[in-house]
């Protein structure tokens, strides 16, 4: 599927393009079985391009699962026939940031489906160092739900949020892919989880992922409910990727020395708060930033160990991408919208 302009679904069409070819560098060609959609695909289709280096024509699609069909001459980590997923954040492979596995801050970022050809296609080219082999016990249809959501959630919950067993995590927008992943990882780590969502169906999804307490967004006193759940202690960690709409609730739910981790702003970017409240309560305001290659490996390993994955909200063939994007844009989905090229 090739994007040739900015706008609605009409700017992306099914086209024949040359198959990717492995060069001498560590690259692999993967036959795509499934591609998971992300909101970035929608935003960059509508325009402007958000990832530095984005240019038209462009093939979207960040998350994929598939089978290796060819490798570069320097590749020994995978062989044709391996079932794999990849970290969409490829990096340049040469700069100081890439050398320490911090590809999200590469000086010349390369992101599958972001600014280089993605996986809404029959074949995709990816760096060998970004590839992770999928165990036979996990279907590729489940594996495709892992890359962006679980790597982002792992980085938030563990690397930055430092959630410990016995602590309490509060998650907003609980049925979103990142939140569902965060709930599952928090439960795996032995924490308790309070989840907020806007409908009974989404609350049910949060409970299915492991949430101990699920509350509607319009709960009359969310902080009181969290306080009661924690015997008056309040939450240790709050993950907030909503922004303005949930800012006050996030602060109110925190206990003494609680951590508020920010990783999105879908409802707005500007907030206000009392400095006195923050320093008297010993609160920590943390920015998640981009996940690392180590986060990606740790997240996928944790998922493989316990068979963790997200539900599939809907499955479409490649030619029905427009319908799939409409489903994603409606914000009613639970889990990942998936394309099967």
C-alpha positions, 0 to 999 in steps of 0.5 A: 500500500503506497501513500502518494499524498496527504489526506483521506484513505484515497491517498493510499493505493495498492501498487506493484513495487520492486521487491526489497533486495538484501545488500551486503549489510546485515539486513533480511527480507521478511515475507509479511504474514501480518501487519499491526496498525498504529495511530502514527500511520493515520497521523502521517497519512493525514499529514504532515509527516511527523517522523524526520526524513518522511517523504512521499511516496511512502509504504506505511506499517510499523509492526509485522510478523512474518518469515525470513526469506533472504539474508545479507552476507554478514547475517548469522543470527537468523536464517531463511524460514525463521519466524520473526518480528522486528523492532520498527525503530531501526536506527542508522547503525553507526552513530553513538546512540545506535552503538549503545542500543538507543536507536530512538535517539539516532541522529539519522532515525530510520523507522519501519513504516515511519520514514522508510518502507514499512510492512503494509506489503508482501515483503519488508526489509529490516536490519538483522539486529532489530529482528527477534525470532518468535517461538513455535508456541506463539502464532504469528497472528499473536506475535504481531501485536507485540512490537510497539505496544509491549516495548513501549509499555516495558520501557514505561513500567520497568525501565523508567517507572521502576515498578516493583512487586507489591506496588500499585499501578494506575493506568488510563485509557486501559483498553488501548494497546499500550495500556493493555500491555502495561497491565499484563506486564505489571501483573507479571511483575507482581504489582496490583493494577487499577485501570480507567476506561470509558465503557464497560467493554473496555473495562472488561478488556482491562480485567481480562488483561489482569486489572484488579480494579476497573473504574469508569472515566466518569467515576465521581471520585477516582482518587477516593476509589484508588485510596480505598483500594490501597488502604489509604496509601495511594498509587505508587505509579501512574501511567498517563498517555492521555494528557490534559483530560486525566492530569488532575486525576493522575496527580490525585491518585498518587500516594506520597513519593508516587511517580507520574510517568508521562508518555502521551498527550492525546487530549491536549498538551498544556497543564498546570499544577502546584509546585508546592504539592509536588515537592511537599508530597515528594512526587516524581514527574517522569517522561518516558522517552523512547524505548531502547533495543534492550527494552525491545528484547526484554519485552518480547522475552517476557511475552514469549515466556508467558504467552502474553499478547494483545487481542486482535480487534479486527483483521483485514486483507491488504486491499481493505486497508481503508476500512481498517483505518476507519475502524482504528480511527473510531477509537472503539477498538480493543487491542490491535487492528491487523492487516494480512497481506 
